[in-house]
Amino acid sequence: MAALRSAGYVESIAGPGGGWALCRELGDLTVRDIYAAIASKSAFAIGTADDNPACPVESAVNRFLGDALNSAEDELLRRLAQMRLSDIARYVKVPKA
């Protein structure tokens, strides 16, 4: 939540009934905005190897794998930029009290 606060997306509210609140309208935020605020690494858990940088096979595989992962991440981020939080919120079903 600290990263979202630093990005100006949420604020903490003290006292009874406090917690976290959005500082922006859901329609103003995209999933990419949230991802950019909280992500510190690549979107994917897999990546290139660095077991033996002198190995020509590893080097060639890394080049192709790196290109593929970069293309996939670019496409993912493009799609996330099209998803507004307000669109997602329409599908959230809150149980009745």
JOBEL-V222362 format. One record per pair of residues at least 24 apart in sequence whose ideal C-beta (glycine too) atoms are under 7 Angstrom apart, sorted by the first residue. I is the first residue (numbers start at 0). J is the second residue. Records with the same first field share a line. If there is no record, write none. Layout:
I=J, J
This chain:
2=36, 37
3=36, 37
6=36
8=36
25=83, 84, 85, 88
26=83, 85
28=83, 84
29=79, 80, 82, 83
30=79, 82
31=76, 79, 80
34=79
41=72
42=72, 75
43=68, 72
